[in-house]
């Protein structure tokens, strides 16, 4: 459920052009070309980490 939440947050932030800020920041920090796919992948990974944390804490099934 956390994965879906973070992807939804990424989508809503993209309405305000946050993905362009994110892509530009990564380009300046790491000198790498990134795309919108990277933007959504980062939010996906944060969601996965959140789901794993909930699973390890035993509270994963409380949210379902």
N, C-alpha and C positions, 0 to 999 in steps of 0.2 A: 504494500500500500504506500510505503514511503517513496518508492520509485515513481509511482504515478504522481504523487504529490509534487515531487521535485521537477518532474517533466512538465507538469502544469504550471509551476512557478516559472520555469524557463520560458515557456510559451507566452505567459502573461508579460514577463519582462521584455520579451522580444517586441511587444507592441510599442514599448518606449525606447526602442533601438539600443537596448542594453547589450545585445549580442555584438553590435559593432564596437562598443566600448571594450567588451571582453576580448574580442579578436585583436583589436589594436593594442591592448595591454599585453597580451601574450606575444604579439609580434615584437613589441619594443623590449620586453623583458628577456625573451629567449631567442630572438632573431629567427623565428620560425614562421612559415606561412601556415595559418590555420583557417578552417572553414566553419560554417554553421554546424556542421556535423560534429566538430570538436566541442563546440559550445554545448550542444545537447548531450554529448557523451560525458562531459564533465558533470552535468547535473544528474545524469543517469548513475554515474559512479558514486556520487554523494548519496543518492537514494539507496543504492545497494549497500553502502556502508551503514546507512541508517537502519535498513532491514536486518542486516546481520547483527547489529548492536541490539535491536529489539529481540531478536531470536535468542541471542546469548543471555540476555537479561531475563528471559522467560516471559516477557510481556508482549510478544509478537501476536499471540492468539487473543489477547485482550482487545486488540484493535479490529479484529475481524468480526 
